[in-house]
Amino acid sequence: MRCPFCGNIDTQVKDSRPAEDHVSIRRRRLCPACGGRFTTYERVQLRDLVVIKTNGRREDFDRTKLERSIRIALQKRPVEPERIDQMISGIVRRLESLGDTDVASKVIGEIVMESLARIDTVAYVRFASVYKNFQEADDFDRFVAELRPPLKVDE
């Protein structure tokens, strides 16, 4: 593992343990060249996924990109970081278990929306506004109206 401080490629593992989410290994590393200490995480990857964009373009699946978009949707929301990490790991496992290495971006978006809906409604609406490309306030109104249960009218 390359040292992030000096670029030395010969670093030493000083400590390994399961991370809090129990789906990755946390490793404390030491660089003998500069003395820098840093942490890395190692995760199981069942298969290399390829995302098929709506325009047909293909790109390698990037867990960090998925994580970034989810964290943006959950920004300043009362959701614990461990819960977010568990959700992201669950989404990746679900994508890997679909049985195909090619996954449509639409499938990823739907799975993320489904997961966010269970955790935080505001984050769900935030993500949906970008994913569904809301253009005006009416788009929000229609989407939120679908979330609300119908009003019961007393007869």
C-alpha positions in Angstrom: 0.0 0.0 0.0 1.4 3.4 -1.0 2.1 5.9 1.8 -0.2 8.9 1.3 2.5 11.2 2.9 5.7 10.3 1.0 4.6 7.9 -1.7 6.7 5.0 -0.5 5.2 1.7 -1.7 6.6 -0.4 1.1 4.4 0.2 4.2 3.9 -2.2 7.1 0.6 -3.4 8.7 0.8 -2.7 12.4 -2.7 -3.7 13.5 -5.7 -5.4 11.8 -9.2 -5.8 13.1 -12.8 -6.0 11.8 -14.3 -2.6 11.2 -17.5 -1.5 13.0 -19.7 -2.7 10.2 -18.1 -6.2 10.3 -17.9 -6.3 6.5 -14.5 -4.8 6.2 -11.1 -5.1 7.8 -9.5 -2.0 9.3 -5.7 -1.9 9.0 -3.4 0.5 10.8 -0.2 1.0 8.7 3.2 2.5 9.2 5.6 3.9 6.6 9.2 3.0 7.5 10.5 5.8 5.2 8.7 8.8 6.7 7.2 7.4 9.9 3.7 8.3 8.8 0.7 6.3 10.2 -2.5 5.8 8.3 -5.6 3.6 8.2 -6.9 1.5 5.3 -10.1 -0.5 4.9 -10.3 -3.8 3.0 -13.7 -5.1 1.7 -14.8 -8.2 0.0 -15.7 -7.7 -3.6 -17.6 -10.5 -5.1 -17.4 -9.3 -8.7 -16.4 -6.3 -10.8 -19.6 -4.4 -11.6 -20.1 -2.3 -14.7 -22.7 0.5 -14.7 -24.7 1.0 -17.9 -25.7 4.6 -18.1 -29.0 5.8 -19.6 -27.1 7.0 -22.7 -25.6 3.5 -23.1 -22.1 4.4 -21.9 -20.4 1.9 -19.7 -18.2 2.7 -16.6 -16.8 0.7 -13.8 -18.9 0.7 -10.6 -17.4 3.1 -8.0 -18.4 2.5 -4.4 -17.1 5.9 -3.5 -19.4 7.7 -6.0 -22.4 5.8 -4.5 -21.3 6.6 -1.0 -20.8 10.3 -1.9 -24.3 10.7 -3.4 -25.9 9.0 -0.4 -24.0 11.1 2.1 -25.0 14.2 0.3 -28.7 13.2 0.5 -28.3 12.4 4.2 -26.3 15.6 5.0 -27.4 17.2 8.3 -30.0 14.4 8.9 -30.2 12.5 12.2 -28.8 9.2 10.8 -25.8 7.6 12.5 -22.7 7.1 10.3 -22.7 3.3 11.1 -26.2 3.0 9.8 -25.2 4.8 6.6 -22.2 2.5 6.2 -24.4 -0.6 6.7 -26.9 0.7 4.1 -24.1 1.3 1.5 -22.7 -2.1 2.1 -26.1 -3.7 1.8 -26.7 -1.9 -1.5 -23.4 -3.1 -2.9 -24.0 -6.7 -1.7 -27.5 -6.5 -3.3 -26.0 -5.3 -6.6 -23.3 -8.0 -6.6 -25.9 -10.7 -5.9 -28.0 -9.7 -8.9 -26.1 -12.3 -10.9 -24.9 -10.1 -13.7 -21.8 -7.9 -13.8 -23.6 -5.3 -15.9 -26.1 -3.2 -13.9 -28.2 -0.4 -15.3 -27.8 3.0 -13.5 -31.6 3.0 -13.2 -31.5 -0.2 -11.1 -28.9 1.3 -8.8 -31.0 4.5 -8.4 -34.1 2.5 -7.6 -32.3 0.4 -5.0 -30.8 3.5 -3.4 -34.2 5.2 -3.3 -35.8 2.2 -1.7 -33.0 2.1 1.0 -33.2 5.8 1.7 -37.0 5.7 2.0 -36.7 3.2 4.8 -34.1 5.3 6.7 -35.0 9.0 6.2 -37.9 10.6 4.1 -36.1 13.9 3.7 -33.0 12.2 2.3 -35.2 10.1 0.1 -36.8 13.3 -1.4 -33.4 14.9 -1.8 -32.0 12.0 -3.7 -35.1 11.6 -5.8 -35.0 15.3 -6.8 -31.6 14.7 -8.4 -32.2 11.2 -9.6 -35.6 12.1 -11.2 -34.2 15.4 -12.4 -36.9 17.7 -10.8 -37.1 20.9 -12.8 -39.6 23.0 -10.8 -41.4 23.1 -7.5 -44.4 21.3 -8.9 -42.2 18.2 -9.4 -41.5 18.2 -5.7 -45.2 18.7 -4.9 -46.3 15.7 -7.0 -43.6 13.5 -5.6 -44.3 14.4 -2.0 -48.0 14.0 -2.6 -47.4 10.4 -3.6 -45.7 9.8 -0.2 -48.6 11.1 1.9 -51.4 8.7 2.7 -54.8 9.7 1.2 -57.0 11.8 3.5 -60.0 10.0 4.9 -63.2 11.8 4.5 -65.8 11.3 7.2 -69.2 10.4 5.7 
